[in-house]
Amino acid sequence: MLNALQPRLAGWRAQLPLIWHLARQELVDRHKGSVIGKAWTLIGPLINILVFVLVFSRIMGARLEGFGAEIDQYTYSIYLICGILAWTAFAKSLSSITNLYAERAHLITKVKVSLKALPASVLLAESIIYAISMAFFAAFLWLIGFPFSAWWLGVPLVFALQLAFTYALGLLLAILAVYLKDIKEAVAVLLPVLFWTTPIVYVSDILPEWVMGYMRFNPIYQLVDAYRDLIMYHQWPGGLGLIGVALATLALLLTALWLLKRTERDLRDCL
């Protein structure tokens, strides 16, 4: 089995320089033409964290009780940031990957690039943004005296699962988007629906029990809830939520790889 995997691993290693180049280009293109250029990669996440803290803690006074008098005023901001950072990484990655083959058609038709490896450049770029945002978030938590614990070590594991899920779903949608132009529009419409039907900006306690019963089928809810368990409540996510996300990821990935294998030649011709 190891011998069978070696050619595939060698193929991915050969694509790493291109993936890194495209990830860098993805970050550069976002702020092309701006005066301070790459500095926006740091400024953007910092401003977002400050807005969530100042608006919801200081101005609106939104809070969740039960973390201690000195910290309670910031608990809703912490709750919100845990969800928003994860959602932003997912939504931006999925949108970009869905449109990736169409936008990179000039590259795909001229350079021998692996269609399976290409989405990794988007995920790498978003991972950098997420890591920067989490660094600012951790600095904020340290400043307000919020306790850290060893459960933070689980955050990269959950994020890795999130990346895998995004890759599998994005790859499938990217393939379909080459043949069905409505896929791009459907993703743009359905992402806001998914955002507002997932407890990201509101607490799940306000939802009826029958609605919460359906949440176990929502992978984004399971991921966001896992981040909150690790960061806020210092515990490993309970239930079988993450196992369900892993199984859904595997099913999507196998479907996407099968479809790509069947249609890759036609897909390149269509581009």
C-alpha positions in Angstrom: 0.0 0.0 0.0 2.9 2.3 0.8 4.4 1.7 -2.6 1.1 2.6 -4.2 0.9 5.9 -2.3 4.5 7.0 -3.2 3.8 8.1 -6.7 0.9 10.3 -5.5 3.0 11.8 -2.7 5.7 12.5 -5.2 3.2 14.2 -7.4 2.0 16.4 -4.6 5.6 17.3 -3.6 6.3 18.3 -7.2 3.3 20.7 -7.0 4.4 22.3 -3.7 6.4 25.2 -5.3 3.5 26.1 -7.6 1.0 25.8 -4.7 3.1 28.2 -2.6 3.5 30.6 -5.4 -0.2 30.7 -6.1 -1.0 31.1 -2.4 1.3 34.1 -2.3 -0.2 35.5 -5.4 -3.7 35.0 -3.9 -2.7 37.2 -1.0 -1.0 39.8 -3.1 -4.0 40.1 -5.6 -6.4 40.9 -2.8 -4.7 44.2 -2.2 -3.2 44.9 -5.6 -2.9 48.6 -6.2 -3.3 49.6 -2.6 -0.7 52.0 -1.0 0.4 49.7 1.9 0.0 46.5 0.0 0.9 43.4 2.0 0.4 45.2 5.3 -3.4 44.8 4.8 -2.9 41.0 5.5 -2.1 42.1 9.1 -4.3 45.1 9.4 -7.5 43.4 8.2 -7.7 40.7 10.9 -6.6 43.2 13.5 -9.4 45.6 12.6 -12.0 42.8 12.6 -11.0 41.7 16.1 -11.1 45.3 17.4 -14.6 45.9 15.9 -16.0 42.7 17.4 -14.6 43.6 20.8 -15.4 47.3 20.9 -18.8 47.2 19.3 -20.3 44.2 21.0 -18.5 44.6 24.4 -18.2 48.3 24.9 -20.9 49.9 22.8 -23.7 47.2 22.8 -22.7 45.6 26.1 -23.6 42.2 24.8 -22.4 39.4 27.1 -22.8 35.8 28.2 -22.7 35.2 31.9 -20.7 32.6 33.8 -17.1 33.4 33.2 -16.3 35.7 36.1 -17.2 39.3 36.7 -14.1 40.8 35.1 -14.5 38.7 31.9 -18.3 38.5 31.5 -18.3 41.8 29.5 -16.2 40.2 26.8 -17.8 36.8 26.6 -20.1 37.5 23.7 -17.2 39.0 21.7 -15.2 35.8 22.4 -18.2 33.7 21.5 -18.7 35.7 18.3 -15.0 35.7 17.3 -14.7 31.9 17.7 -17.4 31.5 15.1 -16.7 34.4 12.8 -13.1 33.5 12.2 -13.9 29.9 11.4 -16.8 30.9 9.1 -14.8 33.5 7.3 -12.0 31.0 6.5 -14.6 28.5 5.3 -16.8 30.8 3.2 -13.9 32.6 1.5 -12.1 29.4 0.7 -15.3 27.7 -0.6 -16.2 30.7 -2.9 -12.7 30.9 -4.2 -12.3 27.2 -4.9 -15.7 27.0 -6.6 -14.6 29.6 -9.2 -10.9 28.4 -9.2 -10.8 26.4 -12.5 -12.6 29.1 -14.4 -10.4 31.9 -13.0 -7.2 29.9 -13.5 -8.1 28.6 -17.0 -5.2 30.4 -18.6 -2.8 28.6 -16.2 -4.5 25.2 -16.5 -4.4 25.2 -20.2 -0.8 26.2 -20.5 0.9 24.6 -17.5 0.8 20.9 -16.5 -0.8 21.5 -13.1 -2.6 19.0 -11.0 -6.3 19.9 -10.7 -6.4 18.1 -7.4 -3.5 20.2 -6.0 -4.7 23.6 -7.3 -7.3 24.2 -4.5 -4.6 23.7 -1.9 -3.2 27.2 -2.8 -6.5 28.8 -1.8 -6.6 26.9 1.5 -3.0 27.8 2.2 -3.7 31.5 1.7 -6.8 31.4 4.0 -4.8 29.4 6.6 -2.3 32.2 6.8 -5.1 34.8 7.3 -6.7 32.5 9.9 -3.4 32.0 11.8 -2.8 35.8 11.9 -6.4 36.4 13.1 -6.0 33.7 15.8 -2.8 35.3 17.0 -4.6 38.7 17.5 -7.4 36.9 19.2 -5.1 35.1 21.6 -3.4 38.4 22.3 -6.8 39.9 23.2 -7.6 37.0 25.4 -4.3 37.4 27.2 -4.9 41.1 27.7 -8.3 40.6 29.4 -7.0 37.8 31.5 -9.0 35.0 29.9 -7.6 31.6 31.0 -5.7 29.5 28.5 -5.5 25.7 28.7 -4.0 22.8 26.9 -7.3 22.3 25.0 -6.0 25.1 22.7 -3.8 22.4 21.1 -7.0 20.9 19.7 -7.8 24.0 17.6 -5.3 23.2 14.8 -6.8 19.7 14.7 -10.3 21.0 14.2 -9.0 23.6 11.7 -7.3 20.8 9.8 -10.6 18.9 9.6 -12.3 22.2 8.4 -9.7 22.5 5.7 -10.3 18.9 4.6 -14.0 19.4 4.5 -13.7 22.7 2.6 -11.3 21.0 0.1 -13.6 18.1 -0.5 -16.7 20.2 -1.0 -14.9 22.9 -2.9 -13.3 20.4 -5.3 -16.6 18.8 -6.1 -18.3 22.2 -6.7 -15.3 23.4 -8.8 -15.7 20.5 -11.1 -19.4 20.9 -11.4 -19.0 24.7 -11.9 -17.1 24.1 -15.2 -20.2 22.5 -16.7 -23.0 24.2 -14.7 -22.5 27.9 -14.5 -25.4 28.1 -12.0 -23.1 26.5 -9.4 -21.2 29.8 -8.8 -24.5 31.7 -8.3 -25.9 29.0 -6.1 -22.9 29.1 -3.8 -23.1 32.9 -3.5 -26.8 32.7 -2.6 -26.6 29.7 -0.2 -23.6 30.8 1.8 -25.5 33.7 3.5 -28.4 31.3 4.2 -26.0 28.8 5.8 -24.5 31.6 7.9 -27.8 32.8 9.3 -29.1 29.3 9.9 -26.0 28.4 11.9 -25.6 29.7 15.5 -22.6 32.0 14.8 -23.8 35.4 15.8 -26.6 34.1 18.1 -26.5 31.5 20.8 -28.0 28.1 20.1 -30.1 28.2 23.3 -32.7 30.4 21.6 -33.5 27.7 19.0 -36.3 25.2 19.5 -35.3 21.7 20.3 -36.5 20.3 17.0 -34.2 22.8 15.2 -31.3 21.8 17.2 -32.0 18.2 16.2 -31.1 19.1 12.6 -28.0 21.0 13.7 -26.1 17.6 14.0 -26.3 17.5 10.2 -24.7 20.9 9.8 -20.9 20.5 9.5 -20.3 24.2 10.1 -22.2 24.2 13.3 -20.2 21.1 14.5 -16.9 22.8 13.7 -17.8 26.2 15.2 -19.2 24.5 18.3 -15.9 22.5 18.6 -13.8 25.7 18.5 -16.0 27.2 21.3 -15.7 24.1 23.4 -11.9 24.1 23.1 -11.4 27.9 23.6 -14.2 29.0 25.9 -15.2 26.0 27.9 -11.8 24.2 28.0 -13.2 20.8 27.0 -13.0 18.4 24.1 -16.1 18.7 21.8 -18.7 16.2 23.0 -20.9 13.8 21.0 -20.2 12.4 17.5 -20.2 15.8 15.7 -16.6 15.8 14.5 -16.8 12.2 13.5 -19.8 13.0 11.4 -17.9 15.9 9.7 -15.0 13.5 9.0 -17.3 10.9 7.4 -19.0 13.6 5.3 -15.6 14.9 4.2 -14.5 11.4 3.2 -17.7 10.9 1.2 -17.4 14.2 -0.6 -13.7 13.7 -1.3 -14.3 10.2 -2.8 -17.1 11.6 -4.9 -15.0 14.6 -6.1 -12.0 12.4 -7.0 -14.1 9.9 -8.9 -15.8 12.7 -10.8 -12.5 14.4 -11.6 -11.0 11.1 -12.8 -14.0 10.6 -15.1 -14.1 14.1 -16.5 -10.6 15.6 -16.3 -9.9 15.5 -20.0 -13.2 17.0 -20.9 -12.9 19.5 -18.1 -9.5 20.8 -19.5 -11.1 21.0 -23.0 -14.0 23.0 -21.7 -11.7 25.5 -20.1 
